[in-house]
């Protein structure tokens, strides 16, 4: 189980916002006119933070493609998970109330709910205020209250938390058809309607941010989701690798009532290279009734190592 961030003490002192007189007008202009400043950098760390702003050191250089429009009402939510000593983003689709717009409800789930998969976690705390809007230039503006940042995390985890928000917001906008996925999409974060906030005491907010390369997991099981109940017969498994054309090793373990797991099926597959399905892998397996664990990993040149593994538990009726 990954170590979760430690909540901060309630009532933390409010941040000082620079250039308050001029910048205080910016949120209203953003929300009313959709006008934005020139595209800014990825989230930047404050001085002496000791890590790269994108958190990309030692992680793959590719990123997950933007989600496509879907008919499902489920919200795409990204979480943080650990793999081989690093931390990456993983996505789940969640049932959420429909009272709010798709971006707001996806972010609210990210900040207030727990992941289905116990291997995932989030540094975010449930906010007292959360609102979103989208400009005509594919810029999502997120206005969230300061209490959402009430976790003690280091600089590298802070980078991933901010990117978790960027990935979730852009995924929700794209999958619901609210933005033009053929253009660059960015996210600007306001805190209590102010710019220039330092998120988690490490990340300078205010400038538009894009998805940072290398944040998504190298191997990522899309379906089935954790704890899913599947009708007997053919079980379809889908996932994505950040290495198109790369070899992947998969294994099905059968889970006994006492929790013991025994190998059941194993094999290899290749991640897709087609531009529209880059890195995608698909398996169709015939499984009898029971509880199973699926494990997918990259292969390491025949050494027997299984780097960057992702696991998923599911049931077949």
N, C-alpha and C positions, 0 to 999 in steps of 0.2 A: 504494500500500500504506500502510495506517495505521501510525503509529509506535507500537510496543508499549512497555508500561511496562518500566522497568529493575528487575531483581531487586535486592533489598536484600542486604547482606552477611549471610551465615549467622551465627547466634549473636547476633542483636540482643538487647539487654537486655530483660528481661521487664518488662511493664507493672505498675504499682502499682494495686491494686484498692481503691477506697474502701469503707468500711463492711464490711470483709472478714468480720467475725464474724457479722453478720446476713445479708448477701447471700450468703454462702457456702452457706447452707441453701436458697436459693431454687431452684437447679437441681433438687435432689432433689424438692422439692415440686411443681415443674412436671411432672417426668417421672412421678412416682408418682400424683399426684392430678389433674393437668390443671387445677389452679387457676391463674388468671392475675390480674395486676393490671388495673386499668381500662385501656382502649385508650389507648395513648400516641400521640405525634406521629409524623410521618414521621421518617426518620433525621436527627438533628441534627448540625450541625458544631460543632467546638470553637470557642472564642472566637478572633476575629481571623482567621477562615478566609477571609473575603473573598468568599463566595458564598452563595446561598440554599440552605437545607437540602434542598429537593426538587430542586434543579438545574433548575427549570422555566422560568427566564428565557429568553425567545426561542424556546420550543418550544411545540407545540400543546397545547391544554388538555384534550384527550381522551386516553383510554388504551385499550389493547386489552382486549376483554372476556375474562373468565376462560375458559380452555379447557373444552371439554365432554368427557365420558367417551368414550373410544375403545377399540376392541378391539385395536388394534396394541400390540405390546410395546415400540415405540420410545419413547425418553425425550425430552420436549420440553426443549430447552436454549436459553437466551437468551445472545447474545453482544453485544458492543459494536461498532458500525460508525460511520464518519463520513459525513456528508452535508451539503453546503453550509456547511462550517465549524462544524457542530455534531456531537454524538455521540448516537446513539440505540441502542435495543435492537432486535435482530433475532432471530428464533427459527429453530432447525433441529430436526428430529427425528433422534435418533441411536440406533444399535444399541448396547445396553449389556448387560453381564453381569447375570444375574438373581439373583445371590447375595444382594443387599441389597434393602431396600424401595424402591419407586419414587421416593420423594423423595430418599433418600440416593444412589441410583445416578445420578439426573439431576444432582445437585449435584457428585458426584464427576467426572462427565464434564465439567461446566462448569469445574472447577478443575484437571483433569488432562489433558484432551484438547485438540486443536487444532480450530478451526472448519473445516468443509468449505469454506466460502467464504473465499478469501484476503483479502477486504475486511474481514473481521471479526477481532476479537481479544478477549482477556480479560486483566485485570490479576491474576487469581487464580493462586496457585501450588498445586501438588499437596500436600494436607495429610497428615500422618502419622496424624491421627485425624479422623473425621467420623461423626456419628451424628445421627439425626433421630427425632422423635416427634410425634404429633398429639393434641391434647386434644379433649375433647368439645365445646369451644367454638370449633372451627375455628381454633385457634392451632397453627401448626407451630413446634416448637422445634428449632433447629439448633445442635448443639454441635460446634465445629470447633477444631482446634489452631491456635496462633498462627502457625505457619509458612505458613499459607494466605495471609497478608497481606504476604508478603515481596516487595513491589513498591513502587517509588517512584513515586507518582502525585500529581497536584495535587488540590485539594479538589473541583473539579467532576468529575473522573474518579472520585474516591473515591465520590461520591454515586451515580454511575452503576453502579459496581461493586457497591455494596450493593443497589441496586435490581435489578441483574442476578441476584443471589442470590434476592431476594424474588420476582421474576417466575418464575424457574426452579422454585423450591420450590412456589409456588402452582400453577403449570402442571402439574407432575408429580402433585401431590395431586389436582387436579381431573380431569385426563385419565385417571387410574387409578381414579377413583371413591372415593377415600379421604375426601373432604370433601364437605360440602353446598355446592354452588356457588351456591345461592340465598341464602346468607348471606355476610356479610363474612368474609374469610379474612385472617389476619395471620400474620406471621413474627417470632419472637423469636430473636435470635442470641446464643449463649453462646460464649465463647472459653476453651477448657480448663476448661469447667464453671463459669466465672465470668461475672458480669454486669459492666457498666460498663467494657468494653474500648473503646479508641479505635481504630477500624478505619482502617488506612492512615494513621494519625496525624491523621485529620481527622473521622471519623464516630463519634459516641458511640452505642454499642450498648446493648442491655438492654431497652428498651421495645418492645412489639409494633409492627410496621411493616406498612403496607399498600402495595399497588402505587401508585406516585406517578403522577399524571396527566402526560401529555406525554413520558414516557420512551420509548415505542415509536416506531419510525420512521414518518414521515408517509406513506411509500409502502413497501410491504413485500410482496415476492413470496413466497408460501407454497410453491407447487409450480410447476415442478419444483425440486428442491433442486440445489445446486451439484454438477456432475459427473454428474448422473443419466443413465443410459442408458434411452431410451424406444423402444418398438417403433414401427415406422413406421405411418403413417396419421394419425388424429386425435390431436393433442397437446392435452391439457387444461391450461390455465394458470389458477391461482387466486392471489389476493393480497388485500391489505387496504389501505385508505386511512383516515387519521384524519378525512377530510372526507366523510361520507356524502352522496351525490348529487353529489360533485365530479367534474369531468371529468379523465380521465387519458389521456396519450398513451403508446402502446406501439410498440415497434419490434423486429423480428427482424433480426439481422445474421448472415450466414453466415460461418463461420470457415474460412479456407483452411489447408492443411497447414503453411504458413510462419507462421501466426498472423495474417495480414491478415484484416480484417473488411470485408465489403461489405454495404450495406443490401439486405434481401431482402423484407420485408413491413413495413407500418406502418399505424397506424390509431388510433382513439380509442375509449374506453369510459367508462362512468359507474359510479362506486362505488355499491353498493346502499344503499337507505334503509330497508329492512325491519328492524324491531327485532331479529329473530333473526339477521340477516346484515348488520348495519350496517357500511357501508364496504367490504364484500366485492366484488371484481370477478372475473369468470370469462371466459375466452376459450377457444374451441375452434378450433385451426388445423390445417390439413393440411400437413405438412412431409415432404419426401423425406429420404432418408438423408443424413447429414452432421452437422457440428458447428455449433452455433448459440450466439449470445448474445442473451438477452432483456433488453430495457431498458424499464422502466415509470417514468413520472414524472408529476408534476402538470403542469397547463397554467397559463400565466401570462398570461391575458387577451389571447391572440393576439400577444404580443410576440416569440414564437419561443423564449423561455426555457423550460428544462425543469428546474424546481427539484425537489429532493428525489428524485432518481432512484435506483432500485435496479436492479441488474443480476444476471443469472444465466446461467451457461454450462451447456449440456447437449448430449447427443448423441442422434441419432435413427438407429436401425439399419435 
